[in-house]
Amino acid sequence: MDTVQQQLEVMVNEYFLGLHTGKADRLAALFHQDCVLKAPGLRRTLDEWLADVATRPVPAHIGHPEEYKILSVELAGSQAMVKVACPLPHGNFTDYLGFLEEDGVWKIVNKMYAPATT
């Protein structure tokens, strides 16, 4: 059986695939419906963000490289924080994905993101 960290890594890789292919439905399955996405000066509902993903240029269609990376995974019981690098055509982002396990199912309940700084 997979460890929790392996389960989370599978989910995050699915997140990367959803971003790269522009598949909002693929992403939606990973998130709890009440998730709010937060960036400096910006708050969006999950539905607003998914609509943006579905309508922006698709990285895979424009030849953008798949260079997404898991930077760290921190587990604490039924919660986890996963830090990822998401180089997208419209900017290089660092995302913090907050996960909770509820009723035996892991979901992303919080996403904070901002342009990466070097």
Kinemage of the C-alpha trace (Angstrom):
@kinemage 1
@onewidth
@group {chain A} dominant
@subgroup {mainchain}
@vectorlist {calphas} color= white
{ca met a 1} P 0.000 0.000 0.000
{ca asp a 2} L 1.173 3.513 -0.785
{ca thr a 3} L 2.421 5.788 1.937
{ca val a 4} L 0.635 9.082 2.513
{ca gln a 5} L 3.574 10.923 0.954
{ca gln a 6} L 3.323 8.771 -2.172
{ca gln a 7} L -0.433 9.433 -2.365
{ca leu a 8} L 0.176 13.172 -2.119
{ca glu a 9} L 2.908 13.035 -4.765
{ca val a 10} L 0.521 11.220 -7.130
{ca met a 11} L -2.081 13.940 -6.528
{ca val a 12} L 0.451 16.714 -7.085
{ca asn a 13} L 1.633 15.092 -10.314
{ca glu a 14} L -2.021 14.999 -11.400
{ca tyr a 15} L -2.175 18.722 -10.512
{ca phe a 16} L 0.838 19.345 -12.743
{ca leu a 17} L -0.752 17.368 -15.579
{ca gly a 18} L -4.003 19.315 -15.217
{ca leu a 19} L -2.124 22.627 -15.365
{ca his a 20} L -0.049 21.535 -18.340
{ca thr a 21} L -2.991 20.232 -20.361
{ca gly a 22} L -5.488 22.905 -19.282
{ca lys a 23} L -7.918 20.230 -18.053
{ca ala a 24} L -10.041 22.006 -15.464
{ca asp a 25} L -12.069 18.848 -14.733
{ca arg a 26} L -8.877 16.961 -13.917
{ca leu a 27} L -7.888 19.717 -11.477
{ca ala a 28} L -11.361 20.005 -9.938
{ca ala a 29} L -11.206 16.412 -8.696
{ca leu a 30} L -8.175 17.272 -6.533
{ca phe a 31} L -9.755 20.205 -4.694
{ca his a 32} L -12.336 20.503 -1.949
{ca gln a 33} L -15.212 22.595 -3.323
{ca asp a 34} L -14.811 25.301 -0.649
{ca cys a 35} L -11.135 25.907 -1.445
{ca val a 36} L -10.166 29.550 -1.872
{ca leu a 37} L -7.111 30.393 -3.963
{ca lys a 38} L -5.010 33.251 -2.681
{ca ala a 39} L -2.272 35.333 -4.266
{ca pro a 40} L -0.994 38.734 -3.171
{ca gly a 41} L -3.881 41.119 -3.787
{ca leu a 42} L -6.076 38.418 -5.344
{ca arg a 43} L -8.678 36.000 -3.994
{ca arg a 44} L -10.569 33.582 -6.228
{ca thr a 45} L -13.025 30.800 -5.728
{ca leu a 46} L -12.196 27.383 -7.082
{ca asp a 47} L -14.762 27.832 -9.856
{ca glu a 48} L -13.234 31.176 -10.911
{ca trp a 49} L -9.743 29.679 -11.074
{ca leu a 50} L -10.895 26.587 -12.963
{ca ala a 51} L -12.621 28.841 -15.508
{ca asp a 52} L -9.332 30.727 -15.959
{ca val a 53} L -7.421 27.453 -16.454
{ca ala a 54} L -9.960 26.310 -19.056
{ca thr a 55} L -9.722 29.521 -21.095
{ca arg a 56} L -6.045 30.504 -20.972
{ca pro a 57} L -3.452 29.225 -23.468
{ca val a 58} L -2.722 25.534 -22.808
{ca pro a 59} L 0.981 25.021 -22.029
{ca ala a 60} L 1.090 21.617 -23.755
{ca his a 61} L -0.452 23.058 -26.942
{ca ile a 62} L 2.080 25.876 -27.244
{ca gly a 63} L 5.135 23.706 -26.609
{ca his a 64} L 5.807 25.013 -23.101
{ca pro a 65} L 8.205 22.666 -21.253
{ca glu a 66} L 6.959 20.469 -18.406
{ca glu a 67} L 9.281 21.609 -15.644
{ca tyr a 68} L 6.969 21.437 -12.642
{ca lys a 69} L 8.609 20.244 -9.427
{ca ile a 70} L 7.678 19.190 -5.938
{ca leu a 71} L 9.953 21.255 -3.700
{ca ser a 72} L 8.859 19.920 -0.308
{ca val a 73} L 6.213 17.835 1.431
{ca glu a 74} L 5.435 18.371 5.102
{ca leu a 75} L 3.067 15.951 6.840
{ca ala a 76} L 1.397 16.346 10.213
{ca gly a 77} L -1.249 13.712 10.834
{ca ser a 78} L -4.267 14.410 8.635
{ca gln a 79} L -2.825 17.566 7.136
{ca ala a 80} L -0.023 18.317 4.731
{ca met a 81} L 1.603 21.262 3.007
{ca val a 82} L 3.207 20.706 -0.381
{ca lys a 83} L 5.398 23.394 -1.935
{ca val a 84} L 5.685 23.215 -5.715
{ca ala a 85} L 7.343 25.095 -8.563
{ca cys a 86} L 4.985 25.828 -11.455
{ca pro a 87} L 6.716 27.457 -14.414
{ca leu a 88} L 3.775 28.441 -16.623
{ca pro a 89} L 3.742 30.506 -19.824
{ca his a 90} L 2.328 33.517 -17.932
{ca gly a 91} L 4.895 33.339 -15.091
{ca asn a 92} L 6.961 31.157 -12.791
{ca phe a 93} L 4.941 30.475 -9.663
{ca thr a 94} L 5.595 28.943 -6.277
{ca asp a 95} L 2.434 27.279 -4.979
{ca tyr a 96} L 1.716 26.144 -1.444
{ca leu a 97} L -0.969 23.462 -1.581
{ca gly a 98} L -2.679 22.741 1.739
{ca phe a 99} L -4.139 19.236 1.999
{ca leu a 100} L -6.519 17.728 4.545
{ca glu a 101} L -7.593 14.131 4.891
{ca glu a 102} L -11.284 13.893 5.702
{ca asp a 103} L -13.299 10.672 5.666
{ca gly a 104} L -10.244 8.860 4.308
{ca val a 105} L -9.866 11.172 1.297
{ca trp a 106} L -7.110 13.732 0.716
{ca lys a 107} L -8.147 16.998 -0.956
{ca ile a 108} L -6.495 20.344 -1.553
{ca val a 109} L -8.300 22.782 0.745
{ca asn a 110} L -6.073 25.816 0.263
{ca lys a 111} L -3.833 27.133 -2.490
{ca met a 112} L -1.543 30.098 -2.023
{ca tyr a 113} L 0.582 31.162 -4.948
{ca ala a 114} L 2.813 33.981 -6.057
{ca pro a 115} L 5.419 34.627 -8.708
{ca ala a 116} L 8.675 32.917 -7.756
{ca thr a 117} L 11.523 35.143 -6.727
{ca thr a 118} L 15.126 34.326 -7.444
